[in-house]
Amino acid sequence: MPPKHKSTVGLAAAPVRYDAVIKALELVQDSVSDRIASSMRIVIKPDFLFTRQGMHTSADAVRAVLDFILEFTNKKITIAEGLYDGSEVQPVFHKADLHELHDDYGLKYVDLNRDEFVTISLSNKLPVRVAKTILNSDFRISAAVPKLSGSRFSAASANMAIGSAASTGRSLSKNDKEKLLSSKQYDAALAELLKVAKPSLAVVDGFESVVNKKGLETNFCVASADAVAADAVAAAALGKGLNKRITKQKYLEACDKAGIGRSSISKIAVVGEKI
C-alpha cells in the first residue's frame, strides 16, 4: 500500500549549479541525515545515459552531494555507474572530471557492468542481472539528469533501476538495460526492480535538462528521500520551464501503487521554490 504521509521534496534554483544542488539538499536534510549517519555502504549513482550528447551528471553536482552527505558521515563513498552499451565507464568518468574528485574525497569508483551480479526474475518472467554494489549498499543516491523524449519523462528512479541492470554488450541477449527499456511491461518491471534497488536519496539536477536528446537550460534542482516524488516534482518543474504540461508517467503511477513512493503532486509537500 502507498504511504499515508506526504513525501517532502526540496525544489531549488540558483545561478550556480553547485548552489542549487546544495539548497535542494538542505531543504530535505531532516529526512535523510540520520540514515546517512547510520549507513556503512553509501553509493552515488550518476546518470550517463546521454554521454554522446554531452549531457550527464555534472562533477559540480556530485561535489555538492558529497559535501552535503559528508556533514553526517566519514565513510568512504562509492561512485558507481554502468554504461548502456557495456563499454568501460572509467574513461567517461575521466572525461566528466569525476576522477578529479578523488583527491578531495578519497572515493571508490565502480563499473557496474563489470561488477558481480545477482539475477532477479521479475514477475513478467524477465530475468535481470543486478549489480551487487547497488544491492549491497545501505544508502543509495541517484544523481540524475531530467530527460524528456516526446512525452516520456525519466529521472532519478529510472537512473537507479536501469543503471543497476547489467549490460555486457549491445545485443539484447547481453543488455539487460535494453531488455527493461524495450519491455512491454516496462512500468511494472521498473517498479518491481526498485523494490530491491530503491534510492535512499534522489537528486534531480535540472540546471540543464535533456529534451529530445538536446541540452536545455532549465535551472532547477530537486531532492527528496522519495525518488518517485522527486521525479514527479522534476517533471512538473521541467514542464513549467517548457511552458507545457508533461503527461502523467505510468512508471511513477506503478511505483506509487507498489508503495515505493508518491506520484501525485497533491500528496507531496514541495518546499523551497514553487512549481
FENCORDA-V618152 format. One record per run of one state. SS is the DSSP state (~ for helix, > for strand, _ for the rest). FROM is the first residue (numbers start at 1). TO is the last residue. If there is no record, write none. Layout:
<<SS & FROM & TO> <SS & FROM & TO>>
This chain:
<<_ & 1 & 6> <> & 7 & 12> <_ & 13 & 16> <~ & 17 & 27> <_ & 28 & 28> <~ & 29 & 38> <_ & 39 & 41> <> & 42 & 45> <_ & 46 & 49> <> & 50 & 50> <~ & 51 & 53> <_ & 54 & 54> <> & 55 & 55> <_ & 56 & 58> <~ & 59 & 69> <_ & 70 & 76> <> & 77 & 81> <_ & 82 & 89> <~ & 90 & 95> <_ & 96 & 98> <~ & 99 & 105> <_ & 106 & 107> <> & 108 & 111> <~ & 112 & 114> <_ & 115 & 116> <> & 117 & 121> <_ & 122 & 126> <> & 127 & 131> <~ & 132 & 136> <_ & 137 & 138> <> & 139 & 144> <_ & 145 & 146> <> & 147 & 149> <_ & 150 & 151> <> & 152 & 154> <_ & 155 & 155> <~ & 156 & 164> <> & 165 & 165> <_ & 166 & 166> <> & 167 & 167> <_ & 168 & 174> <> & 175 & 175> <~ & 176 & 182> <_ & 183 & 185> <~ & 186 & 197> <_ & 198 & 200> <> & 201 & 205> <_ & 206 & 207> <> & 208 & 211> <_ & 212 & 213> <> & 214 & 217> <_ & 218 & 220> <> & 221 & 224> <_ & 225 & 226> <~ & 227 & 242> <_ & 243 & 249> <~ & 250 & 257> <_ & 258 & 264> <~ & 265 & 267> <> & 268 & 272> <_ & 273 & 275>>
